[in-house]
C-alpha cells in the first residue's frame, strides 16, 4: 500500500467535520471536484467506502469514521511539527528539559534560570525543570529524558560532559535562641547532641553524613521529619531542632524567619555543584544555558601565604 498523502488526509478530516465537500472547498479555496477525486483515490487505496452522500451533504461511513479518528491524529501531529519548526527558525526558541536535585532547585538554580528567561532574546524559550535525586538526574541526561542536569559533584557521570556551576557549604541552621548560636566554629559532632529536624524524601543530607559515618551515631535524635527544605527551615526557626542543609539555600530564608546559619567546619561539608550534559551537545539553546549557568557564580579566590609561595585557593 502506498503512503498516505498528508494533504488528502487533512481535507478528508475537514470534510468529515464539516459534513460538506462544498464548504471545505470554499474555505480552502480549492475546487470541490479536486477534493472528491482525492477522497475517491483514498477509498481505492484502502479498498473501502469512507463517505456517503446524504440530503444535506456527506457523512462518514462507519469505516470512514474510524479512519477519520486516526487520520486526525496524524494531521494534528504534523501541524505540531510544522509549528515547532517554524518557532525554531529563529535562534534560541524552543523547550529545554532540565533535571536537578531538589536542593539546587530550592537554592540558586531557579533564580539563575529566571535571569536567563528574562533576557530579550529568550522570550520564546520554555524550560521544564524536573526534580530528582542526583543519580537519577545523570540517568535522565544519559537516556535523553533531560537535555542537561544539575547535580552535586560526588555523583558518577562517566560519558557526560560537565561544567562547574557553584560552590556551597553544608551548614547547620538554628534559631536565634539555640545554644549553637554562640559557637565560634561548629563541627558536625557538635550538632549531634541536640534535637534535629530531618528530611523524609531527600537523601542529600544523608549522603553527606555517610562520609563521616555520623549518620549511624546513636546520639542523633530526629525530633521532626519533614518532606521539603522549606519545611525543615521553618521548623528550625520555631526551635524544633537543628537542620542540616546547603548554606546558600538557608541564607535565602535568614531574614524572613530570623534564622542563624552556621557553616560546618568539617572537610566533607564543602561541596561543588556542576552542570552535566551529553557529549557533542549541539542544541544552541542548551549550549547558551550551560554557558549562562556556569558564569553565574564564579569562584572567589583568596591569596594564602604558606611561607614559601603565594597560592590561590578557590573558596565557596
Residue pairs with C-beta under 8 A, 6 or more apart in sequence:
1 45
2 45
4 42
4 45
4 71
4 74
5 38
6 74
6 75
6 78
7 38
8 38
8 39
8 41
8 42
9 42
9 71
9 74
9 75
10 75
10 78
11 24
11 28
11 30
11 35
11 38
11 39
12 38
12 39
12 42
12 50
12 67
12 68
12 71
13 68
13 71
13 72
13 75
14 24
14 27
14 28
15 21
15 24
15 35
15 39
15 51
15 58
16 51
16 59
16 60
16 64
16 65
16 68
18 24
18 27
18 57
19 54
19 56
19 57
19 58
19 59
20 56
20 57
20 58
21 32
21 35
21 36
21 39
21 57
21 58
22 32
22 57
23 57
24 35
25 31
25 32
25 34
25 35
28 35
39 50
39 51
42 50
43 49
43 50
46 63
46 67
48 61
48 63
49 61
49 63
49 64
50 60
50 61
50 63
50 64
50 67
50 68
51 58
51 59
51 60
51 61
51 64
52 58
52 59
52 60
52 61
60 67
60 68
84 94
87 93
87 94
87 124
88 94
90 124
91 121
91 284
92 121
92 122
92 124
92 125
92 284
92 285
92 288
93 124
93 125
93 285
94 124
94 125
94 126
94 285
95 125
95 126
95 127
95 128
96 125
96 126
96 127
96 128
96 147
96 148
96 283
96 285
96 286
96 289
97 128
97 130
97 145
97 146
97 147
98 113
98 127
98 128
98 129
98 130
98 146
98 147
98 148
98 149
98 150
98 289
99 129
99 130
99 131
99 132
99 136
99 137
99 140
99 141
99 145
99 146
99 148
99 149
99 150
100 109
100 129
100 130
100 131
100 132
100 137
100 149
100 150
100 151
101 131
101 132
101 133
101 134
101 137
101 150
101 151
101 152
101 204
102 131
102 202
102 204
102 228
102 229
103 152
103 202
103 204
103 229
103 245
103 246
103 249
104 150
104 151
104 273
105 129
105 131
106 228
106 229
106 230
106 249
107 168
107 246
107 248
107 249
107 252
108 166
108 248
108 296
108 297
109 129
109 150
109 293
110 129
112 292
112 293
112 296
113 127
113 129
113 289
113 293
115 292
115 296
116 122
116 125
116 127
116 288
116 289
116 292
116 293
117 125
117 127
125 285
127 289
130 140
130 146
132 140
133 202
133 203
134 151
134 152
134 154
134 155
134 204
135 155
135 156
137 146
137 149
137 150
137 151
137 155
137 276
138 149
138 151
138 155
138 156
138 157
138 160
138 276
140 146
140 149
141 147
141 148
141 149
141 160
141 276
141 277
141 278
142 159
142 160
142 278
144 278
147 277
147 281
147 283
147 286
148 275
148 276
148 277
148 281
148 286
148 289
148 290
149 275
149 276
149 277
150 165
150 273
150 274
150 275
150 276
150 293
151 157
151 273
151 274
151 276
152 204
152 207
152 271
152 272
152 273
153 271
153 272
153 273
153 274
154 207
154 271
157 276
159 279
160 276
160 277
160 278
160 279
161 276
161 277
161 278
161 279
161 281
162 274
162 275
162 276
162 277
163 274
163 275
163 290
163 293
163 294
164 272
164 274
164 275
164 294
164 299
165 272
165 273
165 274
165 275
165 293
165 294
165 296
165 297
166 248
166 272
166 273
166 296
166 297
167 270
167 271
167 272
167 273
167 297
167 299
167 314
167 315
167 316
168 246
168 247
168 248
168 270
168 271
168 272
168 273
168 316
169 246
169 247
169 263
169 264
169 269
169 270
169 271
169 316
170 205
170 208
170 244
170 245
170 246
170 247
170 263
170 264
170 266
170 268
170 269
170 270
170 271
171 244
171 245
171 246
171 247
171 250
171 261
171 262
171 263
171 264
171 269
172 180
172 186
172 188
172 191
172 242
172 243
172 244
172 261
172 262
172 264
173 232
173 233
173 236
173 242
173 243
173 244
173 245
173 250
173 259
173 260
173 261
173 262
174 180
174 181
174 236
174 242
174 243
174 259
174 260
174 262
175 181
175 236
175 237
175 238
175 239
175 257
175 258
175 259
175 260
176 258
176 259
176 260
177 239
178 194
178 239
178 242
178 260
179 194
180 186
180 190
180 191
180 194
180 242
180 262
181 260
181 262
183 190
183 262
185 265
186 262
186 263
186 264
186 265
187 264
187 265
187 266
188 209
188 212
188 214
188 264
188 266
188 269
189 214
191 242
191 244
191 264
192 214
192 217
192 219
192 220
193 219
194 241
194 242
195 221
195 222
195 223
195 240
195 241
195 242
196 220
196 221
196 222
196 223
196 241
196 242
196 243
196 244
197 222
197 223
197 224
197 225
197 226
197 232
197 235
197 236
197 240
197 241
197 242
197 243
198 205
198 222
198 224
198 225
198 226
198 232
198 243
199 205
199 206
199 225
199 226
199 227
199 228
199 229
199 232
200 225
200 226
200 227
201 227
202 229
205 244
205 245
206 215
208 244
208 268
208 269
208 271
209 215
209 244
211 268
212 266
212 268
214 220
222 241
223 240
223 241
224 235
224 240
224 241
226 232
226 235
229 245
229 249
230 253
232 243
232 245
233 243
233 245
233 249
233 250
233 253
233 257
233 259
234 257
235 241
235 243
236 242
236 243
236 259
237 253
237 257
237 258
237 259
244 264
246 271
247 261
247 263
247 316
250 259
250 261
251 261
253 259
254 260
254 261
263 269
270 316
275 290
275 293
275 294
277 286
277 290
281 287
281 290
299 314
299 315
300 314
300 315
300 316
301 312
301 313
301 314
301 315
302 312
302 313
302 315
303 310
303 311
303 312
304 310
304 311
304 312
304 313
305 311
